[in-house]
Amino acid sequence: MQRLAQRIWSPASHCHIGDLAWQRNQHLGRESEWPTALWEVDGVVVAWGRAELPDSLALLVDPARPDVATTVLDWFSGVAKAPQVTVTVLDAETRLIAALERRGYMHQDSPHFHWYMSHPLDELPQQVLPEGYRARPVRGEEDLAGRVAVHRTAWHPSRSPRAAIAT
């Protein structure tokens, strides 16, 4: 799943590798509520679907293999537990939208769920941290407890266990 997200990510894709790791690990112990399936071609994952029961589908399909979207939707129709279901896609995911429309899904306007914003970093002035602060990457096990505390504070009330945040 992660390799597919990494391989095809662009601002036209709703899922990047960081989102996927966070989403999959934020509710450990509830995996039965999120059945997941992978589709491979020659040992390479070209699509995945994750049902968020009872009625929602998250999916990622390699743009080079739009035909697989129909297979993912077939799988979802067999695991969904509600008469009405939803699939959230970005406007830019035109191949997925076409597959959904062919299956009878209807477009529904909703508030923006994703905002991709970018800014070139080469134009930013050099930043100076306040006295007594420093910036550095997290260092493995020795920083884990602090990393977990920061996560839980930032995403209060986070239910993520220590093991999920460490991944």
N, C-alpha and C positions, 0 to 999 in steps of 0.2 A: 504494500500500500504506500509506504513511504517513498520507495524508489519511483513509483509512478508519479506521485505528487511532485517529487523533485524534478523528474525528467521533463514533465510537461508544463510546469508552472510558468505563468505569465500573468499580467494584470487581467487577462481574459479568463482566468481560472479561479474558481471560488475557494479552492483549498490549496494551501501551501504546506510544506513539510512541518513547520512549527505548529500550525493549526491542528493538523492531523494528530500529532503526538499529544497535544494538550487535550483535544476532544476525546481521544481514545482512553486516556488515563485519568480523566477527572472524576470518573464515577466507577472506580474499580469495584467489582462485586455485583455490578448490575449488567454484566455481559449478556444475560439471557433476554434482556429488554432491547438489545441492539444486535440482532443476528446480522452477520456479515458474510459476504461471499466475494471471491476473487475470480477473475477470468484471465487465463493465460494463453499466450500463443508462443510456441517454441520456448517455454520456460520463462517468458517475460510477462509480467502482469500488465494487461492492457485496459483493465477496468476493475472497479470494485464498487460494491453497493453495501450500504449499512442502513438497515431499517431501524428507525427509532420508533418502536412500537408505542401506540397502536397504528399510527397513520402517516408517518413521515419517512422520506427516503433521502439519504445523502449519497451521492454517487460521484465518481470521477471516471471519465472515459477518455482514453487517448484520442486526440483529435484525428489522428491518422487511422483510427479504427471506429468510425461513427456507427458502423453496423452493429457493434457489440452493445450499444445503448438499448436496443430492443430486447436483447437477452437479459440485461440487468432489470429492465422494467417487467419482463415476464417473471423473473425470480421474485421481485418485490410483490407482484400481484398475488403470489402464492404464500407470502409470509405476513402481509399486512392484515391487521385485525379490525379494520374499520371500513364502513361502506364508502367513505370519502377520504381520499388520501392527498398528500401534498408532496411536491418535489421542488426544492428551492434551487434555482439556477440564476446565473448572472445574465443580463441582456446580451453580453458578448458571447455567451456559450450557444451560438446559433445552431450548431449540430445537435446539441441536446434538446433545444427547444423544438426543432423540427421533429425529432423522434417522439417527444412528448405529445406534440400536436397530432402526429399520425396515430397515436394510441388513444386520442380523445381527450387528453388533458386540456384544460382551458387556462388561458393566461389570467392571472389575478394580480392586480396592482396591490402592492403592499409598501409600507414604509421601507426606506433603505435599510438593508441588513448589513451590507458590506460597503465600505468606502475605501478605495485604494487611492492613497495620496502619495506622491513622490516629489522629491526635490533633489536636484543635483548637489552632492556633498562637496564638490570641489569649489563651490562658491561661498561656503560657510567660513566665517572668520574663525581663527584659532580660539578655542574655548579655554578659559582658565577656571579651575575649580576653586571654591572658597577655601580659605586657610583650614588645614586639618583634614581635607577630603582628598581622595585619590580614586581614580577609575582603573579597574583591572578586571580581567575575566574571572569567573567563579573557578575556584581551585578544588575540584573533586570532593572527596569525603570530608576534608577539613572545613569546607564552607557549606556543607549540606544543610546543617541545622539553620544557619542564617538564611540560606536561600529559601528554605521551606517557610520560615517566618515572614520573609518579604512577600512571598507568593500569597500566603494566607491573609496578610494584611491588605495587599493590593486588591485581591479578589474576594474580600470578605462578603459573605461567609463562605469561604472555600471549604469544600468537603474533601479536597484532594489529600490522599494520604502521602506520607513522606516518600514512599516508593514511587508514586506516580510523578511527583515533582522532580525526582532525581533523574528520570529518564530523559 
